[in-house]
Amino acid sequence: MATAAQIVMGVLPLAVISFLMIGRYWSATRAMPIAWVVAAAVGYVGWNMTPQWIVAASINGAITAVNILWIVFGAILLLYTLKQTGAFDVINAGFTSISDDRRVQVVLLVFLMGSFIESAAGFGTPAAIVGPLLVGLGFPPLAAVVVALTGNLMAITFGAVGTPLIIGLQDIFESSDSISAAVAGQGMSVEGWIAEIGLWAATHHVVVGIMLPFIGVAMMTRFFGEERSLKPALEVLPLTLFAWASFAVPYWLTAYFLGPTFPGLFGAMFGMAITVSALRAGYFHPDEEWDFAPKAEWPDHWIGDIKPGESTSREATVAADGGQVTAGDAKMSLARAWTPYVVLAGLLVVTRVIDPLTNFLTSTLVLKWADILGTGMSNDFALLYLPGAIFVFVHLLTIPLHRMDGEEIKAAWLESIEKVTPAVIALVFAVATVQIMIQSGESAGIDSMLVVLSETTANTAGAVYPFFAATVGAFGAFLAGSNTVSDILFGTFQYNIATELGVSRTIVVGAQAVGGAIGNLVAIHNVVAALAVVGLVGEEGRVIRLELIPLTYYAVTTGILTLLFVYVLAPGVF
């Protein structure tokens, strides 16, 4: 049992982050080094962490930060490659050929395309791709980040082809003799039980997520519209509901029949095809087109180093049919412009589902530090497996495909390095702070700060704890920036609490999987990475404050649904 002093101290790093970034609008670059100092002091005083463990945990975090920076750099490099060649103008023209309405573009790009990218790649990749696309279409960079982070929650639970459930829960539960025996006593394998957990998580998402596409649009019109109103969002409610249904039905059916590997992928593919077809047939278009106020009226903090809709170096102009772009003396087709992103999506899927290829990439050019400073901690940098390598590879393919010259290649690399540099300090200290909180107590054999705070929540809540199960999962993802890591940290904890309460372990752990997705809305290094790719590092506090709105809706609604499931609708589920 944790002492009151430990509980207070465990909250301190989070309180510092919240006060400085959300309350004072400090950038992560300023706030996270202070939070790291506080976490280190708390670990030393309250958890008996030795300086060796604090340094090792920080090194572990720095290695994870390098992994994230590699992904962000690759995404920025591909973005600037396409801006240099003029392809971005063609892509913009393609979307405007479906609709110039920003609300429609949010539904297509953020909810559907973002969900596809999340399901194929994970690692926070959707915001790294979708955010710049929105900026290229003319969205304010801050608005692009806010809506890009909001839209793909339903897919995050299943991550990159099921990774959060398979790695975060299945592998952990299979290593526990007591859990494996309990599951076997129900006539199931752990793998089969994880599929059931995934189905319950998908059920939560289908019910709660009915408002998700609408929320993305509403966040845009309310906080970035000229009238600052929800009325424009209500005008596209039929479209948001149709897009949700087009995604949710194949999503849930895939979870039911095929398990946790492909729900988000199939939901997004079918949802995109159905929704685009309906729009092209003339359905669900709003009566009046909605756009942002003139750029001259935008506040300075909306705009970063990458200007919305700015011209490329070739001063491209879109042709009248919207299908080709004039770039110098050449014309580029829509298909050719999209080819790098199509190849990217294909490679992301192939490298995750073909086992021999996956094994090769995860074992080749892997820089690993085992037993960091003798603590038993280890981490690695899988250069080829991380999406950053695929981004760079697609960049190299684009050079001959789009006939780039030396000056354009050089400009793309220099601009990418310039844009990713400001994120380095923020990410390194953010992840190092998290690792201190995760590893605290290991050297002394006591519960970590995270476990202390979670057990305090469970003990305080009692029988209504299922309401908070998703919030605990969100807490883990907020700190670790990963649904998978949140599941690893709290999956067994959620199982044990459900067992002690005598309620469904399947449903409670399913709520944990949903919560891990929710926390990605405000995960600090996800926010930093999303801002970095649109050239707006420093506005993390504003983004987190806005993302608390969809987070609260999703956490509260999921909590209520979990209570109904475990006590009223499905009390007999294992």
LOFIKE-653791 format. One record per residue (C-alpha): x, y, z; residue in three letters. Coordinates in Angstrom, 3 decimals. Each point is the difference from the previous one (the first is absolute). Layout:
N
NODE        c1        c2        c3   aa
NODE         X         Y         Z  ALA
...
***
This chain:
574
NODE        c1        c2        c3   aa
NODE     0.000     0.000     0.000  MET
NODE     1.422     3.341    -1.034  ALA
NODE     0.418     2.743     2.579  THR
NODE    -1.716     3.363    -0.326  ALA
NODE     3.421     1.567    -0.575  ALA
NODE     0.691    -2.350    -2.896  GLN
NODE    -3.357     0.795    -1.581  ILE
NODE     0.646     3.741     0.228  VAL
NODE     3.540    -0.344    -1.339  MET
NODE    -1.132    -2.297    -2.819  GLY
NODE    -2.399     2.672    -1.204  VAL
NODE     2.658     2.746     0.001  LEU
NODE     1.543    -0.615    -3.465  PRO
NODE    -3.467    -0.100    -1.566  LEU
NODE    -1.045     3.115     1.899  ALA
NODE     3.077     1.870    -1.238  VAL
NODE    -0.677    -1.030    -3.604  ILE
NODE    -3.672     0.974     0.263  SER
NODE     0.698     3.358     1.651  PHE
NODE     2.769     1.078    -2.344  LEU
NODE    -1.356    -1.294    -3.305  MET
NODE    -3.765     0.230     0.425  ILE
NODE    -0.248     2.764     2.578  GLY
NODE     2.891     2.202    -1.118  ARG
NODE     0.213    -0.966    -3.699  TYR
NODE     3.673    -0.852     0.325  TRP
NODE     1.504    -1.956    -2.867  SER
NODE     1.100    -3.564     0.622  ALA
NODE     3.559     1.110    -0.718  THR
NODE    -0.132     2.231     3.108  ARG
NODE    -2.286    -2.091     2.211  ALA
NODE     1.307    -3.545    -0.449  MET
NODE     3.556     0.572     1.307  PRO
NODE    -1.569     1.386     3.202  ILE
NODE    -2.384    -2.969     0.198  ALA
NODE     2.994    -2.326    -0.415  TRP
NODE     1.801     1.650     2.927  VAL
NODE    -3.142    -0.333     2.151  VAL
NODE    -0.485    -3.663    -0.984  ALA
NODE     3.652    -0.763     0.739  ALA
NODE    -0.236     1.684     3.411  ALA
NODE    -3.242    -1.832     0.825  VAL
NODE     1.510    -3.308    -1.106  GLY
NODE     3.088     0.573     2.135  TYR
NODE    -1.829     1.160     3.144  VAL
NODE    -3.274    -1.938    -0.133  GLY
NODE     0.945    -3.185    -1.870  TRP
NODE     3.618    -0.513     1.031  ASN
NODE     1.196     0.157    -3.603  MET
NODE     3.762     0.131    -0.164  THR
NODE     1.682     2.521    -2.322  PRO
NODE     1.000    -2.997    -2.126  GLN
NODE    -3.665    -0.993    -0.510  TRP
NODE    -1.074     3.574    -0.700  ILE
NODE     2.688     0.397    -2.667  VAL
NODE    -0.771    -3.441    -1.473  ALA
NODE    -3.725     0.780    -0.184  ALA
NODE     0.815     3.303    -1.684  SER
NODE     2.252    -1.740    -2.531  ILE
NODE    -2.794    -2.483    -0.663  ASN
NODE    -2.347     2.904    -0.639  GLY
NODE     2.508     1.727    -2.275  ALA
NODE     0.255    -3.134    -2.159  ILE
NODE    -3.793    -0.084    -0.313  THR
NODE     0.063     3.692    -0.930  ALA
NODE     2.484    -0.750    -2.789  VAL
NODE    -2.445    -2.613    -1.330  ASN
NODE    -2.754     2.624    -0.102  ILE
NODE     2.255     2.655    -1.556  LEU
NODE     0.960    -2.430    -2.767  TRP
NODE    -3.686    -0.412    -0.894  ILE
NODE    -0.665     3.744     0.159  VAL
NODE     3.056     0.789    -2.124  PHE
NODE    -1.060    -2.498    -2.654  GLY
NODE    -3.514     1.441    -0.130  ALA
NODE     1.328     3.555    -0.347  ILE
NODE     2.481    -1.080    -2.669  LEU
NODE    -2.719    -1.560    -2.145  LEU
NODE    -2.186     3.051     0.522  LEU
NODE     2.695     2.393    -1.205  TYR
NODE     0.881    -2.318    -2.852  THR
NODE    -3.569     0.214    -1.297  LEU
NODE    -0.083     3.750     0.559  LYS
NODE     3.180     0.400    -2.047  GLN
NODE    -1.360    -2.042    -2.920  THR
NODE    -3.422     1.667    -0.058  GLY
NODE    -1.783    -3.254     0.862  ALA
NODE    -1.571     1.593     3.042  PHE
NODE    -1.916     2.405    -2.212  ASP
NODE    -1.426    -2.899    -1.976  VAL
NODE    -1.039    -1.839     3.162  ILE
NODE    -1.712     3.153     1.220  ASN
NODE    -1.794     0.295    -3.329  ALA
NODE    -1.165    -3.600     0.304  GLY
NODE    -1.678     0.623     3.315  PHE
NODE    -1.509     3.261    -1.106  THR
NODE    -1.434    -1.843    -3.008  SER
NODE    -2.085    -2.035     2.468  ILE
NODE    -0.813     3.016     2.127  SER
NODE     1.516     3.373     0.836  ASP
NODE    -1.865    -0.117     3.310  ASP
NODE     2.415    -0.308     2.917  ARG
NODE    -2.512    -2.051     1.986  ARG
NODE    -0.168    -2.664    -2.698  VAL
NODE     3.795    -0.042    -0.261  GLN
NODE     0.287    -0.647     3.753  VAL
NODE    -2.319    -3.013    -0.242  VAL
NODE     1.912    -1.482    -2.928  LEU
NODE     3.570     0.767     1.021  LEU
NODE    -0.102    -0.100     3.779  VAL
NODE    -2.605    -2.612     0.872  PHE
NODE     0.345    -2.417    -2.928  LEU
NODE     3.477     0.443    -1.439  MET
NODE     1.500     0.598     3.451  GLY
NODE    -1.576    -3.224     1.258  SER
NODE     1.475    -1.911    -2.937  PHE
NODE     3.490     1.355     0.684  ILE
NODE    -0.285    -0.759     3.718  GLU
NODE    -1.090    -3.562    -0.753  SER
NODE     2.894    -0.521    -2.382  ALA
NODE     2.826     1.718     1.841  ALA
NODE    -0.863     1.128     3.523  GLY
NODE     2.776     1.933     1.772  PHE
NODE    -1.920     3.296    -0.236  GLY
NODE     0.495    -0.040    -3.770  THR
NODE    -3.501     1.310    -0.957  PRO
NODE     0.560     3.494     1.374  ALA
NODE     3.405     0.075    -1.685  ALA
NODE    -1.639    -0.622    -3.378  ILE
NODE    -3.477     1.503     0.315  VAL
NODE     1.060     3.208     1.767  GLY
NODE     2.240     1.176    -2.855  PRO
NODE    -2.634    -1.029    -2.560  LEU
NODE    -2.540     2.231     1.738  LEU
NODE     2.475     2.867     0.111  VAL
NODE     0.623    -0.476    -3.700  GLY
NODE    -3.735     0.300    -0.572  LEU
NODE     0.010     3.347     1.791  GLY
NODE    -0.847    -0.894     3.611  PHE
NODE     1.636     2.038     2.770  PRO
NODE     2.824    -2.225     1.347  PRO
NODE    -1.394     0.078     3.551  LEU
NODE    -3.434    -1.074    -1.245  ALA
NODE     1.620    -2.731    -2.098  ALA
NODE     1.740    -1.457     3.072  VAL
NODE    -3.089     0.179     2.225  VAL
NODE    -2.286    -1.794    -2.431  VAL
NODE     2.696    -2.445    -1.172  ALA
NODE     0.543    -1.205     3.577  LEU
NODE    -3.741    -0.335     0.611  THR
NODE    -1.199    -2.029    -2.942  GLY
NODE     1.419    -3.529     0.148  ASN
NODE    -0.782    -1.135     3.553  LEU
NODE    -2.002    -3.038    -1.110  MET
NODE     3.005    -1.383    -1.869  ALA
NODE     2.613     0.674     2.689  ILE
NODE    -1.197    -2.836     2.246  THR
NODE     1.022    -2.479    -2.715  PHE
NODE     3.019     2.072    -1.060  GLY
NODE     2.374    -1.353    -2.611  ALA
NODE    -1.694    -3.263    -1.022  VAL
NODE    -1.040    -0.889     3.555  GLY
NODE     3.273     0.808     1.780  THR
NODE    -1.487     1.559     3.187  PRO
NODE    -2.157    -3.041     0.729  LEU
NODE     2.416    -2.664    -1.197  ILE
NODE     3.199     1.437     1.482  ILE
NODE    -1.509     2.093     2.777  GLY
NODE    -2.424    -2.582     1.374  LEU
NODE     0.312    -3.452    -1.573  GLN
NODE     3.742    -0.395     0.522  ASP
NODE    -0.260     1.289     3.577  ILE
NODE    -2.948    -2.231     0.938  PHE
NODE     1.608    -3.088    -1.555  GLU
NODE     3.007     0.548     2.259  SER
NODE    -2.238    -0.024     3.112  SER
NODE    -0.717    -3.523     1.229  ASP
NODE    -2.979     1.091     2.115  SER
NODE    -1.694     1.919    -2.819  ILE
NODE     0.693    -2.733    -2.566  SER
NODE    -1.477    -2.604     2.356  ALA
NODE    -3.099     2.106     0.664  ALA
NODE    -0.571     0.485    -3.714  VAL
NODE     0.548    -3.696    -0.693  ALA
NODE    -2.571    -0.752     2.680  GLY
NODE    -2.537     1.797    -2.201  GLN
NODE     0.843    -2.298    -2.901  GLY
NODE     1.915     2.722    -1.880  MET
NODE     3.554     0.681    -1.060  SER
NODE     1.541     3.338     0.898  VAL
NODE     0.039     0.855    -3.709  GLU
NODE    -3.734    -0.726    -0.263  GLY
NODE    -0.689     2.042     3.127  TRP
NODE     1.941     2.962    -1.389  ILE
NODE    -2.249    -0.160    -3.067  ALA
NODE    -3.004     0.299     2.346  GLU
NODE     1.600     2.940     1.790  ILE
NODE     0.542     1.605    -3.398  GLY
NODE    -3.656    -0.557    -0.872  LEU
NODE    -1.147     1.698     3.206  TRP
NODE     2.404     2.865    -0.628  ALA
NODE    -1.401     0.336    -3.521  ALA
NODE    -3.522    -0.014     1.455  THR
NODE     0.909     2.859     2.336  HIS
NODE     1.461     1.915    -2.928  HIS
NODE    -2.961    -0.587    -2.302  VAL
NODE    -2.414     1.390     2.584  VAL
NODE     2.109     2.886     1.299  VAL
NODE     1.632     0.743    -3.350  GLY
NODE    -3.292     0.888    -1.673  ILE
NODE     0.855     3.622     0.824  MET
NODE     3.702    -0.205    -0.914  LEU
NODE    -0.127     1.382    -3.576  PRO
NODE    -2.384     2.712     1.184  PHE
NODE     2.313     0.945     2.871  ILE
NODE     2.910     0.499    -2.411  GLY
NODE    -2.106     2.363    -2.119  VAL
NODE    -1.468     1.742     3.056  ALA
NODE     3.442     0.648     1.503  MET
NODE     0.949     1.718    -3.244  MET
NODE    -3.108     2.170    -0.397  THR
NODE    -0.240     0.918     3.687  ARG
NODE     3.625     0.971     0.611  PHE
NODE     1.282     0.913    -3.458  PHE
NODE    -3.069     1.207    -1.854  GLY
NODE    -0.708     3.628    -0.724  GLU
NODE    -3.225    -0.163     2.051  GLU
NODE     1.400    -2.388     2.666  ARG
NODE    -3.226    -2.025    -0.142  SER
NODE    -1.176    -3.623     0.040  LEU
NODE    -2.745     0.767    -2.518  LYS
NODE     2.188    -0.691    -3.078  PRO
NODE     0.885    -3.399     1.472  ALA
NODE    -3.661    -0.883     0.491  LEU
NODE    -0.562     0.673    -3.695  GLU
NODE     2.203    -2.984    -0.911  VAL
NODE    -1.338    -2.313     2.724  LEU
NODE    -1.595    -2.296    -2.637  PRO
NODE     3.400    -0.398    -1.679  LEU
NODE     1.826    -0.687     3.282  THR
NODE    -2.577    -2.643     0.970  LEU
NODE     0.201    -1.620    -3.441  PHE
NODE     3.805    -0.084     0.149  ALA
NODE    -0.152    -1.482     3.506  TRP
NODE    -2.408    -2.729    -1.137  ALA
NODE     2.086    -0.740    -3.112  SER
NODE     3.023    -0.488     2.251  PHE
NODE    -1.639    -1.558     3.073  ALA
NODE    -1.848    -2.893    -1.643  VAL
NODE     2.993    -1.628    -1.744  PRO
NODE     2.154     0.956     3.015  TYR
NODE    -2.182    -1.913     2.471  TRP
NODE    -0.618    -2.930    -2.346  LEU
NODE     3.740    -0.362    -0.563  THR
NODE     0.611    -0.045     3.771  ALA
NODE    -2.726    -2.661     0.337  TYR
NODE     1.077    -2.316    -2.815  PHE
NODE     3.743     0.634    -0.426  LEU
NODE     1.249     1.191     3.387  GLY
NODE     2.131     3.019     0.962  PRO
NODE     2.350     0.251    -2.970  THR
NODE    -2.026     1.817    -2.666  PHE
NODE    -3.101     1.773     1.425  PRO
NODE     1.324     3.524    -0.521  GLY
NODE     1.549    -0.823    -3.363  LEU
NODE    -3.135    -1.548    -1.499  PHE
NODE    -2.283     2.561     1.630  GLY
NODE     1.999     2.858    -1.503  ALA
NODE     0.307    -1.580    -3.458  MET
NODE    -3.710    -0.753    -0.330  PHE
NODE    -0.968     3.238     1.717  GLY
NODE     2.107     2.088    -2.380  MET
NODE    -1.301    -1.791    -3.098  ALA
NODE    -3.649     0.286     1.052  ILE
NODE     0.186     3.614     1.188  THR
NODE     1.928     1.285    -3.024  VAL
NODE    -2.412    -1.810    -2.331  SER
NODE    -2.976     1.605     1.722  ALA
NODE     1.577     3.458    -0.194  LEU
NODE     0.889    -0.429    -3.679  ARG
NODE    -3.596    -1.061    -0.646  ALA
NODE    -1.113     3.320     1.457  GLY
NODE    -1.193    -1.124     3.428  TYR
NODE     0.743     1.597     3.407  PHE
NODE     1.483     3.241    -1.332  HIS
NODE    -0.955     2.996     2.192  PRO
NODE    -2.124     2.695    -1.627  ASP
NODE     2.643     2.691     0.497  GLU
NODE     3.760    -0.370    -0.072  GLU
NODE     1.846     0.716     3.262  TRP
NODE     3.522     1.378     0.212  ASP
NODE     2.290     1.726     2.471  PHE
NODE     0.172     3.756     0.323  ALA
NODE     2.524     1.781    -2.250  PRO
NODE     3.592    -0.797     1.019  LYS
NODE     0.645     3.628     0.920  ALA
NODE    -2.448    -0.435     2.889  GLU
NODE     1.649    -3.100     1.472  TRP
NODE     1.777     0.403     3.380  PRO
NODE     3.765    -0.413    -0.138  ASP
NODE    -0.050    -3.151     2.144  HIS
NODE    -2.049    -1.807    -2.669  TRP
NODE     2.814     0.203    -2.545  ILE
NODE     3.426    -1.607     0.076  GLY
NODE     2.976    -0.194    -2.324  ASP
NODE    -1.976    -1.916    -2.638  ILE
NODE    -2.494     2.395    -1.533  LYS
NODE    -3.473    -1.336    -0.864  PRO
NODE    -0.429    -0.645    -3.696  GLY
NODE     3.358     1.564    -0.821  GLU
NODE     1.364    -0.494    -3.496  SER
NODE     2.737    -2.520    -0.687  THR
NODE     3.414     0.873    -1.310  SER
NODE    -1.178    -0.691    -3.552  ARG
NODE    -2.819     2.524     0.361  GLU
NODE    -2.553    -2.574    -1.030  ALA
NODE    -3.488     0.952    -1.062  THR
NODE    -2.966    -2.336    -0.163  VAL
NODE    -1.471    -0.633    -3.440  ALA
NODE    -3.639     0.685    -0.694  ALA
NODE    -1.053    -3.649     0.204  ASP
NODE     1.576    -0.425     3.440  GLY
NODE     1.638    -3.220    -1.172  GLY
NODE     3.402     1.327    -1.036  GLN
NODE     2.364     2.667     1.202  VAL
NODE     2.241     2.200    -2.045  THR
NODE     3.486    -0.003     1.543  ALA
NODE     2.367     1.939    -2.140  GLY
NODE    -0.413    -1.562    -3.439  ASP
NODE    -1.280    -3.371     1.301  ALA
NODE    -3.392    -1.273     1.014  LYS
NODE    -0.606    -2.486     2.780  MET
NODE    -3.001    -2.291     0.204  SER
NODE    -1.936    -0.531     3.194  LEU
NODE     1.028    -3.662    -0.002  ALA
NODE     3.689     0.873    -0.286  ARG
NODE    -0.269     2.563     2.777  ALA
NODE    -1.668    -2.500     2.335  TRP
NODE     2.351    -2.876    -0.876  THR
NODE     2.505     0.692     2.829  PRO
NODE    -2.758    -0.132     2.645  TYR
NODE    -1.573    -3.083    -1.604  VAL
NODE     3.384    -1.740     0.010  VAL
NODE     0.521     1.165     3.593  LEU
NODE    -3.308    -1.504     1.159  ALA
NODE     0.708    -3.240    -1.848  GLY
NODE     3.484    -0.331     1.484  LEU
NODE    -1.259     0.752     3.498  LEU
NODE    -2.511    -2.844    -0.280  VAL
NODE     2.324    -2.472    -1.735  VAL
NODE     2.830     0.509     2.496  THR
NODE    -2.388    -0.736     2.863  ARG
NODE    -1.900    -3.032    -1.292  VAL
NODE     2.599    -2.061    -1.895  ILE
NODE     1.862    -1.760     2.804  ASP
NODE     3.319    -0.745    -1.810  PRO
NODE     0.271     3.640    -1.058  LEU
NODE    -0.970     1.218     3.468  THR
NODE     2.588    -2.294     1.589  ASN
NODE     2.677     1.253    -2.394  PHE
NODE    -0.745     3.653     0.683  LEU
NODE    -0.166    -0.478     3.781  THR
NODE     3.328    -1.837     0.094  SER
NODE     2.062     2.002    -2.525  THR
NODE     1.751     3.272     0.864  LEU
NODE    -1.403    -0.053     3.509  VAL
NODE     1.978     2.048     2.514  LEU
NODE    -0.683    -1.501     3.402  LYS
NODE     1.117     0.979     3.495  TRP
NODE    -0.622    -2.922     2.302  ALA
NODE     0.245     0.261     3.779  ASP
NODE     0.381     3.774     0.033  ILE
NODE     2.511     0.934     2.748  LEU
NODE    -0.543    -3.415     1.600  GLY
NODE    -3.685     0.645     0.787  THR
NODE    -1.527    -2.668    -2.237  GLY
NODE    -1.716     2.635    -2.151  MET
NODE     0.485    -0.336    -3.737  SER
NODE    -1.093     1.852    -3.112  ASN
NODE     0.806     0.004    -3.688  ASP
NODE    -0.205     2.003    -3.185  PHE
NODE    -1.283    -2.154    -2.870  ALA
NODE     1.172     2.215    -2.837  LEU
NODE    -1.724    -1.901    -2.825  LEU
NODE    -3.195    -1.106     1.750  TYR
NODE    -1.127     3.384     1.301  LEU
NODE    -2.265     1.950    -2.410  PRO
NODE     2.705     2.654    -0.311  GLY
NODE     2.014    -2.334    -2.245  ALA
NODE    -3.021    -0.573    -2.235  ILE
NODE    -0.553     3.758    -0.303  PHE
NODE     3.638     0.461    -1.053  VAL
NODE    -0.187    -2.923    -2.430  PHE
NODE    -3.103     1.478    -1.628  VAL
NODE     1.827     3.348    -0.189  HIS
NODE     2.780    -1.724    -1.950  LEU
NODE    -2.536    -1.615    -2.341  LEU
NODE    -1.633     3.386    -0.547  THR
NODE     3.229     1.576    -1.269  ILE
NODE    -0.110    -1.781    -3.400  PRO
NODE    -3.802    -0.298    -0.010  LEU
NODE    -0.474     3.774     0.246  HIS
NODE     3.278     0.836    -1.749  ARG
NODE     1.532     1.990     2.840  MET
NODE     3.245     1.855    -0.591  ASP
NODE     2.882     0.391     2.435  GLY
NODE    -1.091     3.374     1.325  GLU
NODE    -3.491    -1.286     0.818  GLU
NODE     1.374    -3.058     1.798  ILE
NODE     2.380     2.173     2.008  LYS
NODE    -2.778     2.443     0.896  ALA
NODE    -2.290    -2.824     1.185  ALA
NODE     2.697    -1.402     2.318  TRP
NODE     1.081     3.357     1.405  LEU
NODE    -3.563     1.116     0.695  GLU
NODE    -0.811    -3.338     1.650  SER
NODE     3.006     0.210     2.329  ILE
NODE    -0.912     3.581     0.863  GLU
NODE    -3.585    -0.950     0.865  LYS
NODE     0.792    -3.055     2.151  VAL
NODE     2.765     1.634     2.058  THR
NODE    -2.293     2.010     2.354  PRO
NODE    -1.778    -3.203     1.055  ALA
NODE     3.143    -1.741     1.254  VAL
NODE     0.226     1.524     3.488  ILE
NODE    -3.728    -0.296     0.645  ALA
NODE    -0.165    -3.659    -1.011  LEU
NODE     3.150    -1.124     1.794  VAL
NODE    -1.021     1.530     3.334  PHE
NODE    -3.668    -0.999    -0.366  ALA
NODE     0.754    -3.673    -0.523  VAL
NODE     2.785     0.027     2.600  ALA
NODE    -2.471     1.381     2.563  THR
NODE    -2.460    -2.764    -0.820  VAL
NODE     2.664    -2.679     0.322  GLN
NODE     0.983     1.241     3.457  ILE
NODE    -3.667    -0.310     1.060  MET
NODE    -0.259    -3.475    -1.531  ILE
NODE     3.297    -1.293     1.424  GLN
NODE    -0.311     1.625     3.433  SER
NODE     0.128    -2.577     2.746  GLY
NODE     1.611    -2.725    -2.111  GLU
NODE     3.335     0.318     1.762  SER
NODE    -1.707    -0.192     3.410  ALA
NODE    -2.569    -2.644    -0.953  GLY
NODE    -3.038     2.217     0.666  ILE
NODE    -2.903     1.200    -2.133  ASP
NODE     0.758     2.720    -2.549  SER
NODE    -1.570     3.457     0.001  MET
NODE    -2.433    -1.165    -2.682  LEU
NODE    -1.137    -3.040     1.955  VAL
NODE    -0.383     2.041     3.186  VAL
NODE    -2.221     2.570    -1.721  LEU
NODE    -2.066    -2.706    -1.728  SER
NODE    -0.499    -2.070     3.168  GLU
NODE    -1.017     3.137     1.854  THR
NODE    -2.666     0.597    -2.654  THR
NODE    -1.216    -3.588     0.240  ALA
NODE    -0.114    -0.025     3.815  ASN
NODE    -1.839     3.318     0.083  THR
NODE    -2.534    -0.973    -2.669  ALA
NODE    -0.954    -3.431     1.360  GLY
NODE    -2.916    -1.632    -1.810  ALA
NODE    -0.277     2.848    -2.508  VAL
NODE     3.588    -0.556    -1.135  TYR
NODE    -1.086    -1.325    -3.453  PRO
NODE    -1.023     3.592    -0.750  PHE
NODE     3.664     1.013     0.380  PHE
NODE     1.562    -2.959    -1.834  ALA
NODE     0.250     1.895    -3.294  ALA
NODE     1.355     3.089     1.787  THR
NODE     2.807    -2.090     1.523  VAL
NODE     0.834    -1.268    -3.493  GLY
NODE    -0.038     3.577    -1.269  ALA
NODE     2.328     1.018     2.830  PHE
NODE     2.515    -2.631    -1.101  GLY
NODE    -0.122     1.120    -3.613  ALA
NODE     0.225     3.676     1.003  PHE
NODE     3.310    -0.716     1.691  LEU
NODE     1.434    -2.622    -2.327  ALA
NODE    -1.480     1.327    -3.258  GLY
NODE    -0.908    -3.534    -0.991  SER
NODE    -3.127    -2.122     0.246  ASN
NODE     2.233    -3.078    -0.040  THR
NODE     2.077     1.195     2.951  VAL
NODE    -3.138     0.982     1.907  SER
NODE    -1.354    -3.527    -0.500  ASP
NODE     3.309    -1.467     1.164  ILE
NODE     0.031     2.214     3.091  LEU
NODE    -3.617    -0.392     1.064  PHE
NODE    -1.471    -3.084    -1.691  GLY
NODE     0.820    -2.340     2.884  THR
NODE    -0.969     2.694     2.513  PHE
NODE    -3.443     0.338    -1.617  GLN
NODE    -0.414    -3.782    -0.031  TYR
NODE     0.805    -0.264     3.704  ASN
NODE    -2.347     2.850     0.992  ILE
NODE    -2.858    -1.558    -1.988  ALA
NODE     0.682    -3.361     1.670  THR
NODE    -0.072     1.559     3.488  GLU
NODE    -3.281     1.803    -0.796  LEU
NODE    -1.551    -3.128    -1.503  GLY
NODE    -0.836     1.733    -3.299  VAL
NODE     0.814    -0.934    -3.598  SER
NODE     3.726    -0.018    -0.595  ARG
NODE    -0.553    -0.079    -3.746  THR
NODE    -2.059     3.195    -0.022  ILE
NODE     2.250     1.887     2.436  VAL
NODE     3.160    -0.893    -1.934  VAL
NODE    -1.875     0.982    -3.181  GLY
NODE    -0.641     3.402     1.588  ALA
NODE     3.737     0.217     0.730  GLN
NODE     0.682    -0.549    -3.711  ALA
NODE    -2.418     2.821    -0.847  VAL
NODE     1.601     2.259     2.618  GLY
NODE     3.418    -0.564    -1.508  GLY
NODE    -1.359     1.530    -3.190  ALA
NODE    -1.568     2.956     1.832  ILE
NODE     3.277     0.955     1.679  GLY
NODE     1.700     0.480    -3.359  ASN
NODE    -1.995     3.225    -0.373  LEU
NODE     2.150     1.683     2.636  VAL
NODE     3.154    -2.118     0.029  ALA
NODE     2.720     2.625     0.179  ILE
NODE     2.422    -1.404    -2.507  HIS
NODE    -2.843    -0.756    -2.453  ASN
NODE    -1.031     3.652     0.224  VAL
NODE     3.595     1.188    -0.412  VAL
NODE     0.477    -2.248    -3.027  ALA
NODE    -3.267     1.156    -1.601  ALA
NODE     0.949     3.649     0.488  LEU
NODE     3.522    -0.584    -1.307  ALA
NODE    -1.172    -1.194    -3.412  VAL
NODE    -2.004     3.194    -0.542  VAL
NODE     2.752     2.276     1.313  GLY
NODE    -1.839     1.034     3.154  LEU
NODE     2.056    -1.367     2.917  VAL
NODE    -0.748     2.004     3.141  GLY
NODE    -3.813    -0.106     0.008  GLU
NODE    -0.347    -3.294     1.864  GLU
NODE    -1.940     1.548     2.882  GLY
NODE    -2.684     1.408    -2.292  ARG
NODE    -0.392    -3.307    -1.796  VAL
NODE    -0.249    -2.047     3.205  ILE
NODE    -2.564     2.408     1.465  ARG
NODE    -2.208    -0.382    -3.080  LEU
NODE     0.464    -3.778    -0.160  GLU
NODE    -1.307    -0.303     3.562  LEU
NODE    -3.475     0.592    -1.471  ILE
NODE    -0.220    -3.158    -2.156  PRO
NODE     1.996    -1.888     2.646  LEU
NODE    -2.596     0.830     2.670  THR
NODE    -2.898    -0.982    -2.267  TYR
NODE     1.582    -3.293    -0.950  TYR
NODE     1.208    -0.928     3.509  ALA
NODE    -3.285     0.839     1.741  VAL
NODE    -2.187    -1.691    -2.612  THR
NODE     2.219    -3.084    -0.066  THR
NODE    -0.078    -0.103     3.805  GLY
NODE    -3.794     0.087     0.099  ILE
NODE    -0.191    -2.680    -2.683  LEU
NODE     2.454    -2.208     1.907  THR
NODE    -2.127     0.232     3.146  LEU
NODE    -3.099    -0.945    -1.994  LEU
NODE     1.764    -2.944    -1.625  PHE
NODE     1.506    -1.516     3.167  VAL
NODE    -2.973     0.484     2.319  TYR
NODE    -3.107     0.069    -2.220  VAL
NODE     0.366    -1.118    -3.617  LEU
NODE     2.678    -2.719     0.157  ALA
NODE     0.767    -0.878     3.626  PRO
NODE     0.774    -3.652    -0.812  GLY
NODE     2.876     0.629    -2.400  VAL
NODE     3.322    -1.431     1.246  PHE
***
